[in-house]
Amino acid sequence: MFKEERKILLNADPDWLTSIHYCFQDEKYLYLLMEYYPGGDLLSLESKFEEVFTEEMARFYTAELIMAIECIHKLDFVHR
């Protein structure tokens, strides 16, 4: 599972998916050093707007998600 994620992050279009710079592991954990994007994730954004997006916001973020999933599909991976 982690090998696939690493491969996706190494080869994906950085416009749609986070870039990976380095990865390593110790006896207990796998570490992925990835690009930092300020602003948080979708869950944090939902909390900020009390889980109610405007239609325009919903349309925008849905389009962003579709573009990211399309990027993964072009690498011959299926998001489930």
PDB file of N, CA, C and O in Angstrom, chain B, residues numbered from 101:
ATOM      1  N   MET B 101       0.824  -1.193   0.000  1.00  0.00           N
ATOM      2  CA  MET B 101       0.000   0.000   0.000  1.00  0.00           C
ATOM      3  C   MET B 101       0.865   1.253   0.000  1.00  0.00           C
ATOM      4  O   MET B 101       0.602   2.184  -0.761  1.00  0.00           O
ATOM      5  N   PHE B 102       1.883   1.290   0.833  1.00  0.00           N
ATOM      6  CA  PHE B 102       2.707   2.490   0.918  1.00  0.00           C
ATOM      7  C   PHE B 102       3.560   2.680  -0.330  1.00  0.00           C
ATOM      8  O   PHE B 102       3.850   3.808  -0.727  1.00  0.00           O
ATOM      9  N   LYS B 103       3.959   1.572  -0.943  1.00  0.00           N
ATOM     10  CA  LYS B 103       4.748   1.671  -2.169  1.00  0.00           C
ATOM     11  C   LYS B 103       3.939   2.338  -3.274  1.00  0.00           C
ATOM     12  O   LYS B 103       4.466   3.146  -4.039  1.00  0.00           O
ATOM     13  N   GLU B 104       2.654   1.996  -3.352  1.00  0.00           N
ATOM     14  CA  GLU B 104       1.794   2.603  -4.363  1.00  0.00           C
ATOM     15  C   GLU B 104       1.627   4.095  -4.101  1.00  0.00           C
ATOM     16  O   GLU B 104       1.696   4.905  -5.025  1.00  0.00           O
ATOM     17  N   GLU B 105       1.408   4.453  -2.847  1.00  0.00           N
ATOM     18  CA  GLU B 105       1.245   5.874  -2.516  1.00  0.00           C
ATOM     19  C   GLU B 105       2.516   6.642  -2.853  1.00  0.00           C
ATOM     20  O   GLU B 105       2.455   7.739  -3.409  1.00  0.00           O
ATOM     21  N   ARG B 106       3.661   6.070  -2.519  1.00  0.00           N
ATOM     22  CA  ARG B 106       4.935   6.711  -2.827  1.00  0.00           C
ATOM     23  C   ARG B 106       5.080   6.892  -4.336  1.00  0.00           C
ATOM     24  O   ARG B 106       5.475   7.961  -4.800  1.00  0.00           O
ATOM     25  N   LYS B 107       4.764   5.851  -5.097  1.00  0.00           N
ATOM     26  CA  LYS B 107       4.874   5.927  -6.556  1.00  0.00           C
ATOM     27  C   LYS B 107       3.960   7.013  -7.127  1.00  0.00           C
ATOM     28  O   LYS B 107       4.363   7.762  -8.017  1.00  0.00           O
ATOM     29  N   ILE B 108       2.757   7.096  -6.623  1.00  0.00           N
ATOM     30  CA  ILE B 108       1.826   8.134  -7.075  1.00  0.00           C
ATOM     31  C   ILE B 108       2.395   9.515  -6.788  1.00  0.00           C
ATOM     32  O   ILE B 108       2.403  10.377  -7.667  1.00  0.00           O
ATOM     33  N   LEU B 109       2.871   9.733  -5.566  1.00  0.00           N
ATOM     34  CA  LEU B 109       3.376  11.054  -5.181  1.00  0.00           C
ATOM     35  C   LEU B 109       4.641  11.429  -5.946  1.00  0.00           C
ATOM     36  O   LEU B 109       4.873  12.610  -6.207  1.00  0.00           O
ATOM     37  N   LEU B 110       5.462  10.444  -6.309  1.00  0.00           N
ATOM     38  CA  LEU B 110       6.677  10.724  -7.081  1.00  0.00           C
ATOM     39  C   LEU B 110       6.368  11.086  -8.528  1.00  0.00           C
ATOM     40  O   LEU B 110       7.094  11.866  -9.144  1.00  0.00           O
ATOM     41  N   ASN B 111       5.302  10.526  -9.065  1.00  0.00           N
ATOM     42  CA  ASN B 111       5.021  10.685 -10.491  1.00  0.00           C
ATOM     43  C   ASN B 111       3.844  11.591 -10.823  1.00  0.00           C
ATOM     44  O   ASN B 111       3.608  11.885 -11.994  1.00  0.00           O
ATOM     45  N   ALA B 112       3.120  12.026  -9.841  1.00  0.00           N
ATOM     46  CA  ALA B 112       1.887  12.784 -10.089  1.00  0.00           C
ATOM     47  C   ALA B 112       2.165  14.236 -10.480  1.00  0.00           C
ATOM     48  O   ALA B 112       3.229  14.791 -10.208  1.00  0.00           O
ATOM     49  N   ASP B 113       1.184  14.807 -11.116  1.00  0.00           N
ATOM     50  CA  ASP B 113       1.216  16.221 -11.486  1.00  0.00           C
ATOM     51  C   ASP B 113       1.119  17.057 -10.213  1.00  0.00           C
ATOM     52  O   ASP B 113       0.114  16.971  -9.508  1.00  0.00           O
ATOM     53  N   PRO B 114       2.132  17.863  -9.899  1.00  0.00           N
ATOM     54  CA  PRO B 114       2.114  18.636  -8.643  1.00  0.00           C
ATOM     55  C   PRO B 114       1.020  19.701  -8.582  1.00  0.00           C
ATOM     56  O   PRO B 114       0.780  20.282  -7.524  1.00  0.00           O
ATOM     57  N   ASP B 115       0.356  19.962  -9.711  1.00  0.00           N
ATOM     58  CA  ASP B 115      -0.776  20.894  -9.681  1.00  0.00           C
ATOM     59  C   ASP B 115      -1.962  20.299  -8.933  1.00  0.00           C
ATOM     60  O   ASP B 115      -2.806  21.035  -8.420  1.00  0.00           O
ATOM     61  N   TRP B 116      -2.032  18.957  -8.868  1.00  0.00           N
ATOM     62  CA  TRP B 116      -3.200  18.315  -8.276  1.00  0.00           C
ATOM     63  C   TRP B 116      -2.904  17.471  -7.053  1.00  0.00           C
ATOM     64  O   TRP B 116      -3.797  17.239  -6.238  1.00  0.00           O
ATOM     65  N   LEU B 117      -1.669  17.003  -6.903  1.00  0.00           N
ATOM     66  CA  LEU B 117      -1.321  16.170  -5.758  1.00  0.00           C
ATOM     67  C   LEU B 117      -0.046  16.686  -5.106  1.00  0.00           C
ATOM     68  O   LEU B 117       0.814  17.267  -5.769  1.00  0.00           O
ATOM     69  N   THR B 118       0.063  16.472  -3.834  1.00  0.00           N
ATOM     70  CA  THR B 118       1.223  16.900  -3.067  1.00  0.00           C
ATOM     71  C   THR B 118       2.486  16.238  -3.597  1.00  0.00           C
ATOM     72  O   THR B 118       2.495  15.047  -3.909  1.00  0.00           O
ATOM     73  N   SER B 119       3.548  17.021  -3.695  1.00  0.00           N
ATOM     74  CA  SER B 119       4.838  16.475  -4.126  1.00  0.00           C
ATOM     75  C   SER B 119       5.542  15.823  -2.946  1.00  0.00           C
ATOM     76  O   SER B 119       5.432  16.286  -1.811  1.00  0.00           O
ATOM     77  N   ILE B 120       6.262  14.752  -3.223  1.00  0.00           N
ATOM     78  CA  ILE B 120       7.057  14.094  -2.190  1.00  0.00           C
ATOM     79  C   ILE B 120       8.525  14.414  -2.468  1.00  0.00           C
ATOM     80  O   ILE B 120       8.981  14.350  -3.609  1.00  0.00           O
ATOM     81  N   HIS B 121       9.251  14.759  -1.411  1.00  0.00           N
ATOM     82  CA  HIS B 121      10.661  15.110  -1.564  1.00  0.00           C
ATOM     83  C   HIS B 121      11.591  13.995  -1.095  1.00  0.00           C
ATOM     84  O   HIS B 121      12.686  13.824  -1.629  1.00  0.00           O
ATOM     85  N   TYR B 122      11.148  13.246  -0.099  1.00  0.00           N
ATOM     86  CA  TYR B 122      12.012  12.228   0.477  1.00  0.00           C
ATOM     87  C   TYR B 122      11.162  11.273   1.303  1.00  0.00           C
ATOM     88  O   TYR B 122      10.138  11.676   1.854  1.00  0.00           O
ATOM     89  N   CYS B 123      11.568  10.033   1.392  1.00  0.00           N
ATOM     90  CA  CYS B 123      10.884   9.100   2.276  1.00  0.00           C
ATOM     91  C   CYS B 123      11.919   8.188   2.936  1.00  0.00           C
ATOM     92  O   CYS B 123      12.952   7.873   2.345  1.00  0.00           O
ATOM     93  N   PHE B 124      11.631   7.776   4.153  1.00  0.00           N
ATOM     94  CA  PHE B 124      12.507   6.880   4.899  1.00  0.00           C
ATOM     95  C   PHE B 124      11.685   6.198   5.975  1.00  0.00           C
ATOM     96  O   PHE B 124      10.538   6.573   6.220  1.00  0.00           O
ATOM     97  N   GLN B 125      12.262   5.210   6.609  1.00  0.00           N
ATOM     98  CA  GLN B 125      11.546   4.508   7.667  1.00  0.00           C
ATOM     99  C   GLN B 125      12.512   4.113   8.770  1.00  0.00           C
ATOM    100  O   GLN B 125      13.719   3.996   8.559  1.00  0.00           O
ATOM    101  N   ASP B 126      11.947   3.914   9.949  1.00  0.00           N
ATOM    102  CA  ASP B 126      12.694   3.340  11.059  1.00  0.00           C
ATOM    103  C   ASP B 126      12.036   2.004  11.402  1.00  0.00           C
ATOM    104  O   ASP B 126      11.260   1.477  10.604  1.00  0.00           O
ATOM    105  N   GLU B 127      12.328   1.465  12.550  1.00  0.00           N
ATOM    106  CA  GLU B 127      11.777   0.163  12.914  1.00  0.00           C
ATOM    107  C   GLU B 127      10.259   0.187  13.056  1.00  0.00           C
ATOM    108  O   GLU B 127       9.599  -0.845  12.934  1.00  0.00           O
ATOM    109  N   LYS B 128       9.718   1.362  13.313  1.00  0.00           N
ATOM    110  CA  LYS B 128       8.298   1.447  13.644  1.00  0.00           C
ATOM    111  C   LYS B 128       7.452   2.212  12.626  1.00  0.00           C
ATOM    112  O   LYS B 128       6.285   1.872  12.432  1.00  0.00           O
ATOM    113  N   TYR B 129       8.005   3.233  11.973  1.00  0.00           N
ATOM    114  CA  TYR B 129       7.206   4.124  11.132  1.00  0.00           C
ATOM    115  C   TYR B 129       7.819   4.330   9.752  1.00  0.00           C
ATOM    116  O   TYR B 129       9.020   4.160   9.542  1.00  0.00           O
ATOM    117  N   LEU B 130       6.948   4.700   8.826  1.00  0.00           N
ATOM    118  CA  LEU B 130       7.345   5.149   7.502  1.00  0.00           C
ATOM    119  C   LEU B 130       7.125   6.657   7.467  1.00  0.00           C
ATOM    120  O   LEU B 130       6.075   7.146   7.883  1.00  0.00           O
ATOM    121  N   TYR B 131       8.112   7.387   6.975  1.00  0.00           N
ATOM    122  CA  TYR B 131       8.025   8.842   6.924  1.00  0.00           C
ATOM    123  C   TYR B 131       8.041   9.295   5.471  1.00  0.00           C
ATOM    124  O   TYR B 131       8.869   8.844   4.679  1.00  0.00           O
ATOM    125  N   LEU B 132       7.130  10.180   5.133  1.00  0.00           N
ATOM    126  CA  LEU B 132       7.074  10.776   3.810  1.00  0.00           C
ATOM    127  C   LEU B 132       7.234  12.283   3.978  1.00  0.00           C
ATOM    128  O   LEU B 132       6.386  12.935   4.587  1.00  0.00           O
ATOM    129  N   LEU B 133       8.311  12.833   3.444  1.00  0.00           N
ATOM    130  CA  LEU B 133       8.543  14.277   3.512  1.00  0.00           C
ATOM    131  C   LEU B 133       7.920  14.890   2.268  1.00  0.00           C
ATOM    132  O   LEU B 133       8.413  14.717   1.153  1.00  0.00           O
ATOM    133  N   MET B 134       6.814  15.616   2.485  1.00  0.00           N
ATOM    134  CA  MET B 134       6.033  16.130   1.368  1.00  0.00           C
ATOM    135  C   MET B 134       5.971  17.646   1.402  1.00  0.00           C
ATOM    136  O   MET B 134       6.318  18.282   2.397  1.00  0.00           O
ATOM    137  N   GLU B 135       5.525  18.200   0.303  1.00  0.00           N
ATOM    138  CA  GLU B 135       5.345  19.639   0.168  1.00  0.00           C
ATOM    139  C   GLU B 135       4.355  20.132   1.224  1.00  0.00           C
ATOM    140  O   GLU B 135       3.366  19.459   1.516  1.00  0.00           O
ATOM    141  N   TYR B 136       4.625  21.303   1.792  1.00  0.00           N
ATOM    142  CA  TYR B 136       3.717  21.891   2.775  1.00  0.00           C
ATOM    143  C   TYR B 136       2.760  22.848   2.073  1.00  0.00           C
ATOM    144  O   TYR B 136       3.176  23.699   1.286  1.00  0.00           O
ATOM    145  N   TYR B 137       1.492  22.698   2.366  1.00  0.00           N
ATOM    146  CA  TYR B 137       0.469  23.596   1.835  1.00  0.00           C
ATOM    147  C   TYR B 137      -0.280  24.222   3.003  1.00  0.00           C
ATOM    148  O   TYR B 137      -1.037  23.531   3.684  1.00  0.00           O
ATOM    149  N   PRO B 138      -0.087  25.511   3.248  1.00  0.00           N
ATOM    150  CA  PRO B 138      -0.815  26.137   4.352  1.00  0.00           C
ATOM    151  C   PRO B 138      -2.304  26.205   4.039  1.00  0.00           C
ATOM    152  O   PRO B 138      -2.705  26.258   2.877  1.00  0.00           O
ATOM    153  N   GLY B 139      -3.091  26.202   5.060  1.00  0.00           N
ATOM    154  CA  GLY B 139      -4.528  26.329   4.855  1.00  0.00           C
ATOM    155  C   GLY B 139      -5.313  25.122   5.318  1.00  0.00           C
ATOM    156  O   GLY B 139      -6.532  25.198   5.470  1.00  0.00           O
ATOM    157  N   GLY B 140      -4.639  24.016   5.542  1.00  0.00           N
ATOM    158  CA  GLY B 140      -5.332  22.858   6.077  1.00  0.00           C
ATOM    159  C   GLY B 140      -5.947  21.972   5.017  1.00  0.00           C
ATOM    160  O   GLY B 140      -5.669  22.105   3.825  1.00  0.00           O
ATOM    161  N   ASP B 141      -6.783  21.071   5.476  1.00  0.00           N
ATOM    162  CA  ASP B 141      -7.405  20.090   4.599  1.00  0.00           C
ATOM    163  C   ASP B 141      -8.898  20.382   4.457  1.00  0.00           C
ATOM    164  O   ASP B 141      -9.413  21.336   5.041  1.00  0.00           O
ATOM    165  N   LEU B 142      -9.573  19.561   3.685  1.00  0.00           N
ATOM    166  CA  LEU B 142     -10.997  19.774   3.416  1.00  0.00           C
ATOM    167  C   LEU B 142     -11.831  19.662   4.687  1.00  0.00           C
ATOM    168  O   LEU B 142     -12.795  20.408   4.860  1.00  0.00           O
ATOM    169  N   LEU B 143     -11.473  18.747   5.571  1.00  0.00           N
ATOM    170  CA  LEU B 143     -12.206  18.593   6.827  1.00  0.00           C
ATOM    171  C   LEU B 143     -12.117  19.869   7.672  1.00  0.00           C
ATOM    172  O   LEU B 143     -13.112  20.301   8.254  1.00  0.00           O
ATOM    173  N   SER B 144     -10.937  20.462   7.737  1.00  0.00           N
ATOM    174  CA  SER B 144     -10.776  21.723   8.482  1.00  0.00           C
ATOM    175  C   SER B 144     -11.594  22.841   7.853  1.00  0.00           C
ATOM    176  O   SER B 144     -12.194  23.662   8.548  1.00  0.00           O
ATOM    177  N   LEU B 145     -11.607  22.857   6.525  1.00  0.00           N
ATOM    178  CA  LEU B 145     -12.392  23.875   5.829  1.00  0.00           C
ATOM    179  C   LEU B 145     -13.882  23.713   6.114  1.00  0.00           C
ATOM    180  O   LEU B 145     -14.593  24.697   6.315  1.00  0.00           O
ATOM    181  N   GLU B 146     -14.348  22.472   6.128  1.00  0.00           N
ATOM    182  CA  GLU B 146     -15.755  22.210   6.453  1.00  0.00           C
ATOM    183  C   GLU B 146     -16.082  22.705   7.861  1.00  0.00           C
ATOM    184  O   GLU B 146     -17.136  23.300   8.084  1.00  0.00           O
ATOM    185  N   SER B 147     -15.191  22.461   8.795  1.00  0.00           N
ATOM    186  CA  SER B 147     -15.415  22.912  10.176  1.00  0.00           C
ATOM    187  C   SER B 147     -15.504  24.425  10.246  1.00  0.00           C
ATOM    188  O   SER B 147     -16.332  24.979  10.968  1.00  0.00           O
ATOM    189  N   LYS B 148     -14.639  25.089   9.484  1.00  0.00           N
ATOM    190  CA  LYS B 148     -14.622  26.551   9.480  1.00  0.00           C
ATOM    191  C   LYS B 148     -15.956  27.124   8.995  1.00  0.00           C
ATOM    192  O   LYS B 148     -16.408  28.157   9.490  1.00  0.00           O
ATOM    193  N   PHE B 149     -16.576  26.458   8.036  1.00  0.00           N
ATOM    194  CA  PHE B 149     -17.850  26.925   7.488  1.00  0.00           C
ATOM    195  C   PHE B 149     -19.032  26.165   8.082  1.00  0.00           C
ATOM    196  O   PHE B 149     -20.116  26.140   7.500  1.00  0.00           O
ATOM    197  N   GLU B 150     -18.822  25.556   9.222  1.00  0.00           N
ATOM    198  CA  GLU B 150     -19.858  24.810   9.936  1.00  0.00           C
ATOM    199  C   GLU B 150     -20.531  23.783   9.042  1.00  0.00           C
ATOM    200  O   GLU B 150     -21.746  23.595   9.091  1.00  0.00           O
ATOM    201  N   GLU B 151     -19.715  23.119   8.218  1.00  0.00           N
ATOM    202  CA  GLU B 151     -20.142  22.028   7.338  1.00  0.00           C
ATOM    203  C   GLU B 151     -21.191  22.442   6.311  1.00  0.00           C
ATOM    204  O   GLU B 151     -21.907  21.590   5.786  1.00  0.00           O
ATOM    205  N   VAL B 152     -21.291  23.736   6.016  1.00  0.00           N
ATOM    206  CA  VAL B 152     -22.240  24.208   5.010  1.00  0.00           C
ATOM    207  C   VAL B 152     -21.484  25.085   4.008  1.00  0.00           C
ATOM    208  O   VAL B 152     -21.152  26.234   4.302  1.00  0.00           O
ATOM    209  N   PHE B 153     -21.220  24.533   2.831  1.00  0.00           N
ATOM    210  CA  PHE B 153     -20.572  25.294   1.774  1.00  0.00           C
ATOM    211  C   PHE B 153     -21.630  25.976   0.913  1.00  0.00           C
ATOM    212  O   PHE B 153     -22.751  25.486   0.772  1.00  0.00           O
ATOM    213  N   THR B 154     -21.255  27.100   0.350  1.00  0.00           N
ATOM    214  CA  THR B 154     -22.126  27.703  -0.659  1.00  0.00           C
ATOM    215  C   THR B 154     -22.093  26.806  -1.892  1.00  0.00           C
ATOM    216  O   THR B 154     -21.202  25.967  -2.027  1.00  0.00           O
ATOM    217  N   GLU B 155     -23.044  26.977  -2.776  1.00  0.00           N
ATOM    218  CA  GLU B 155     -23.068  26.173  -3.998  1.00  0.00           C
ATOM    219  C   GLU B 155     -21.796  26.410  -4.809  1.00  0.00           C
ATOM    220  O   GLU B 155     -21.237  25.474  -5.381  1.00  0.00           O
ATOM    221  N   GLU B 156     -21.343  27.651  -4.855  1.00  0.00           N
ATOM    222  CA  GLU B 156     -20.124  27.978  -5.600  1.00  0.00           C
ATOM    223  C   GLU B 156     -18.901  27.263  -5.009  1.00  0.00           C
ATOM    224  O   GLU B 156     -18.082  26.731  -5.758  1.00  0.00           O
ATOM    225  N   MET B 157     -18.769  27.243  -3.682  1.00  0.00           N
ATOM    226  CA  MET B 157     -17.658  26.544  -3.031  1.00  0.00           C
ATOM    227  C   MET B 157     -17.740  25.046  -3.278  1.00  0.00           C
ATOM    228  O   MET B 157     -16.728  24.408  -3.568  1.00  0.00           O
ATOM    229  N   ALA B 158     -18.923  24.487  -3.166  1.00  0.00           N
ATOM    230  CA  ALA B 158     -19.095  23.050  -3.388  1.00  0.00           C
ATOM    231  C   ALA B 158     -18.710  22.681  -4.815  1.00  0.00           C
ATOM    232  O   ALA B 158     -18.054  21.662  -5.036  1.00  0.00           O
ATOM    233  N   ARG B 159     -19.106  23.490  -5.772  1.00  0.00           N
ATOM    234  CA  ARG B 159     -18.776  23.247  -7.172  1.00  0.00           C
ATOM    235  C   ARG B 159     -17.252  23.305  -7.379  1.00  0.00           C
ATOM    236  O   ARG B 159     -16.677  22.459  -8.064  1.00  0.00           O
ATOM    237  N   PHE B 160     -16.617  24.310  -6.778  1.00  0.00           N
ATOM    238  CA  PHE B 160     -15.170  24.488  -6.909  1.00  0.00           C
ATOM    239  C   PHE B 160     -14.406  23.303  -6.327  1.00  0.00           C
ATOM    240  O   PHE B 160     -13.542  22.740  -6.999  1.00  0.00           O
ATOM    241  N   TYR B 161     -14.710  22.915  -5.089  1.00  0.00           N
ATOM    242  CA  TYR B 161     -13.962  21.838  -4.437  1.00  0.00           C
ATOM    243  C   TYR B 161     -14.274  20.470  -5.048  1.00  0.00           C
ATOM    244  O   TYR B 161     -13.413  19.590  -5.057  1.00  0.00           O
ATOM    245  N   THR B 162     -15.476  20.284  -5.552  1.00  0.00           N
ATOM    246  CA  THR B 162     -15.792  19.043  -6.257  1.00  0.00           C
ATOM    247  C   THR B 162     -14.963  18.941  -7.535  1.00  0.00           C
ATOM    248  O   THR B 162     -14.441  17.873  -7.855  1.00  0.00           O
ATOM    249  N   ALA B 163     -14.842  20.043  -8.259  1.00  0.00           N
ATOM    250  CA  ALA B 163     -14.025  20.051  -9.480  1.00  0.00           C
ATOM    251  C   ALA B 163     -12.561  19.768  -9.147  1.00  0.00           C
ATOM    252  O   ALA B 163     -11.893  19.031  -9.873  1.00  0.00           O
ATOM    253  N   GLU B 164     -12.062  20.342  -8.066  1.00  0.00           N
ATOM    254  CA  GLU B 164     -10.681  20.093  -7.639  1.00  0.00           C
ATOM    255  C   GLU B 164     -10.468  18.608  -7.329  1.00  0.00           C
ATOM    256  O   GLU B 164      -9.458  18.031  -7.732  1.00  0.00           O
ATOM    257  N   LEU B 165     -11.406  17.991  -6.623  1.00  0.00           N
ATOM    258  CA  LEU B 165     -11.296  16.570  -6.294  1.00  0.00           C
ATOM    259  C   LEU B 165     -11.322  15.709  -7.558  1.00  0.00           C
ATOM    260  O   LEU B 165     -10.567  14.743  -7.667  1.00  0.00           O
ATOM    261  N   ILE B 166     -12.174  16.053  -8.497  1.00  0.00           N
ATOM    262  CA  ILE B 166     -12.258  15.301  -9.748  1.00  0.00           C
ATOM    263  C   ILE B 166     -10.940  15.390 -10.513  1.00  0.00           C
ATOM    264  O   ILE B 166     -10.480  14.388 -11.059  1.00  0.00           O
ATOM    265  N   MET B 167     -10.337  16.551 -10.560  1.00  0.00           N
ATOM    266  CA  MET B 167      -9.064  16.717 -11.252  1.00  0.00           C
ATOM    267  C   MET B 167      -7.953  15.906 -10.580  1.00  0.00           C
ATOM    268  O   MET B 167      -7.114  15.323 -11.266  1.00  0.00           O
ATOM    269  N   ALA B 168      -7.942  15.866  -9.252  1.00  0.00           N
ATOM    270  CA  ALA B 168      -6.937  15.082  -8.532  1.00  0.00           C
ATOM    271  C   ALA B 168      -7.113  13.590  -8.794  1.00  0.00           C
ATOM    272  O   ALA B 168      -6.132  12.878  -9.007  1.00  0.00           O
ATOM    273  N   ILE B 169      -8.342  13.119  -8.780  1.00  0.00           N
ATOM    274  CA  ILE B 169      -8.599  11.701  -9.044  1.00  0.00           C
ATOM    275  C   ILE B 169      -8.258  11.355 -10.490  1.00  0.00           C
ATOM    276  O   ILE B 169      -7.740  10.271 -10.761  1.00  0.00           O
ATOM    277  N   GLU B 170      -8.539  12.254 -11.409  1.00  0.00           N
ATOM    278  CA  GLU B 170      -8.157  12.024 -12.808  1.00  0.00           C
ATOM    279  C   GLU B 170      -6.638  11.886 -12.938  1.00  0.00           C
ATOM    280  O   GLU B 170      -6.151  11.055 -13.704  1.00  0.00           O
ATOM    281  N   CYS B 171      -5.904  12.689 -12.199  1.00  0.00           N
ATOM    282  CA  CYS B 171      -4.441  12.614 -12.191  1.00  0.00           C
ATOM    283  C   CYS B 171      -3.981  11.232 -11.740  1.00  0.00           C
ATOM    284  O   CYS B 171      -3.062  10.661 -12.329  1.00  0.00           O
ATOM    285  N   ILE B 172      -4.608  10.696 -10.708  1.00  0.00           N
ATOM    286  CA  ILE B 172      -4.273   9.359 -10.210  1.00  0.00           C
ATOM    287  C   ILE B 172      -4.614   8.297 -11.260  1.00  0.00           C
ATOM    288  O   ILE B 172      -3.846   7.356 -11.462  1.00  0.00           O
ATOM    289  N   HIS B 173      -5.746   8.445 -11.918  1.00  0.00           N
ATOM    290  CA  HIS B 173      -6.159   7.478 -12.938  1.00  0.00           C
ATOM    291  C   HIS B 173      -5.174   7.464 -14.109  1.00  0.00           C
ATOM    292  O   HIS B 173      -4.919   6.410 -14.692  1.00  0.00           O
ATOM    293  N   LYS B 174      -4.628   8.615 -14.450  1.00  0.00           N
ATOM    294  CA  LYS B 174      -3.646   8.676 -15.552  1.00  0.00           C
ATOM    295  C   LYS B 174      -2.375   7.914 -15.219  1.00  0.00           C
ATOM    296  O   LYS B 174      -1.623   7.540 -16.119  1.00  0.00           O
ATOM    297  N   LEU B 175      -2.127   7.682 -13.945  1.00  0.00           N
ATOM    298  CA  LEU B 175      -0.972   6.885 -13.514  1.00  0.00           C
ATOM    299  C   LEU B 175      -1.331   5.398 -13.390  1.00  0.00           C
ATOM    300  O   LEU B 175      -0.553   4.601 -12.866  1.00  0.00           O
ATOM    301  N   ASP B 176      -2.510   5.047 -13.877  1.00  0.00           N
ATOM    302  CA  ASP B 176      -3.019   3.669 -13.837  1.00  0.00           C
ATOM    303  C   ASP B 176      -3.306   3.159 -12.425  1.00  0.00           C
ATOM    304  O   ASP B 176      -3.136   1.974 -12.139  1.00  0.00           O
ATOM    305  N   PHE B 177      -3.736   4.053 -11.559  1.00  0.00           N
ATOM    306  CA  PHE B 177      -4.196   3.687 -10.226  1.00  0.00           C
ATOM    307  C   PHE B 177      -5.667   4.044 -10.131  1.00  0.00           C
ATOM    308  O   PHE B 177      -6.145   4.967 -10.791  1.00  0.00           O
ATOM    309  N   VAL B 178      -6.372   3.298  -9.302  1.00  0.00           N
ATOM    310  CA  VAL B 178      -7.788   3.579  -9.085  1.00  0.00           C
ATOM    311  C   VAL B 178      -7.966   3.971  -7.627  1.00  0.00           C
ATOM    312  O   VAL B 178      -7.551   3.234  -6.732  1.00  0.00           O
ATOM    313  N   HIS B 179      -8.575   5.117  -7.383  1.00  0.00           N
ATOM    314  CA  HIS B 179      -8.895   5.553  -6.024  1.00  0.00           C
ATOM    315  C   HIS B 179     -10.203   4.899  -5.628  1.00  0.00           C
ATOM    316  O   HIS B 179     -11.185   4.951  -6.369  1.00  0.00           O
ATOM    317  N   ARG B 180     -10.210   4.283  -4.456  1.00  0.00           N
ATOM    318  CA  ARG B 180     -11.455   3.653  -4.025  1.00  0.00           C
ATOM    319  C   ARG B 180     -11.897   4.178  -2.688  1.00  0.00           C
ATOM    320  O   ARG B 180     -12.931   3.755  -2.170  1.00  0.00           O
TER     321      ARG B 180
END
